[in-house]
């Protein structure tokens, strides 16, 4: 992209960040039936139903795109769904997030070893699990893989879960439209199912790229995905 295109994208991205912040209150606090009325369209519902019918468990990959809080609420309305989340430092905020995200049939687990064990068990029982695939993993939980041509520290959890359970993976995100919100469910990049870890991680990042390319301004670019870099390479956020 040209410098002017990048500047325009940055402005639109910040506008959508403001929208996300404004939407947090309703998504967290409104009755589920009321907020679900804001979802005006669903694309790919048959993909999710077919995956669930296979009984092998479904890994729902929901990147930081559009309103991911609403995406989690939608998925939990379909049936039992276990999700990982990073616990905030402030207890009051943690209590609020846990109460909000646990509505419906959702089961919430901290993103640690116990949480990973819990979602592994859920997959073995043929259930759905939700994971933020572009979240920076803890030390020892990731490897570097290309994301839009740049090395990004990428979680290995999704690849290991697929290899251990044979679960089906699907890309899921909720984007804003003029009418309200649209839930989108798509097939992931096929490389994600590779047994070779680096190839699988490439597939995971290519899957996130599918969502970003659909609507670049609704991706949360300010999330510092490239904070960690291979040895000898400086992170792009420092000047």
ABEGO torsion letter per residue (X at the ends): XBAAAAAAAAAAAAAAAAAAAAAAAAAAABBAAAAAAABABBBGAAAAAAAAAAGAEBBBBBBBBEBAAAAAAAAAAAEBBBBBBBBBABAAAAAAAAAAAABEABBBBBBBAAAAAAAAAAAAAGBBBBBBAABBBBBGABBBBBBGGBBBBBBAAAAAAAAAAGBBBBBBBBBBBAAEBBBBBBBBBAAAABABAAAAAAAAAAAAAAAAAABAAABBAABBAAABBBBGBBBAABX
